[in-house]
Amino acid sequence: MRSLLILLVLIAGGFVLTAMYVAPKQPELRGWYETNACPHLDKISPQICEPIRAARGTQPI
């Protein structure tokens, strides 16, 4: 059970790190994250998707 929990935490961490460091440089991935993931990630912290919005040139309202 502990291994499953650690795996889920690692997957979630990878998802967030991808949003912060990889997605801003990849247009297709940036678009997907901005449309599908950022509304949910903004509930955790608006700073997670900030690099994606800065790369596109838009800021949250």
C-alpha positions in Angstrom: 0.0 0.0 0.0 2.9 2.4 0.8 4.4 1.7 -2.6 1.2 2.7 -4.4 0.9 5.9 -2.4 4.5 6.8 -3.2 3.9 6.1 -6.9 0.8 8.3 -6.9 2.8 11.1 -5.3 5.6 10.8 -7.8 3.2 10.8 -10.7 1.5 14.0 -9.4 4.8 15.6 -8.8 5.9 14.8 -12.4 2.7 16.2 -13.7 3.3 19.5 -11.8 6.9 19.7 -12.8 6.0 19.1 -16.5 3.6 22.0 -16.2 6.2 24.3 -14.8 9.3 23.4 -16.9 8.5 21.4 -20.0 5.0 22.6 -21.2 6.0 26.3 -21.6 8.5 25.4 -24.3 6.2 22.9 -26.2 3.3 24.6 -28.0 1.1 21.5 -28.2 1.7 20.5 -24.6 1.3 24.1 -23.4 -2.1 24.4 -25.1 -3.3 21.1 -23.5 -2.1 22.1 -20.0 -3.6 25.6 -20.3 -7.0 24.2 -21.4 -7.3 21.0 -19.4 -4.9 21.1 -16.4 -4.5 24.7 -15.4 -8.0 25.2 -14.1 -7.4 22.3 -11.7 -3.8 23.2 -10.9 -4.8 26.8 -10.1 -6.9 25.6 -7.2 -3.7 24.3 -5.7 -1.5 27.2 -6.5 -1.8 29.8 -9.3 2.0 29.9 -9.6 2.1 26.4 -11.1 0.7 27.6 -14.4 2.3 31.0 -14.4 5.2 29.9 -16.7 2.7 28.6 -19.2 0.7 31.8 -19.2 3.9 33.9 -19.4 5.1 31.9 -22.4 1.8 32.5 -24.2 1.6 36.1 -23.0 -1.7 35.8 -21.0 -2.2 36.3 -17.3 -5.2 35.1 -15.2 -8.1 37.4 -14.6 
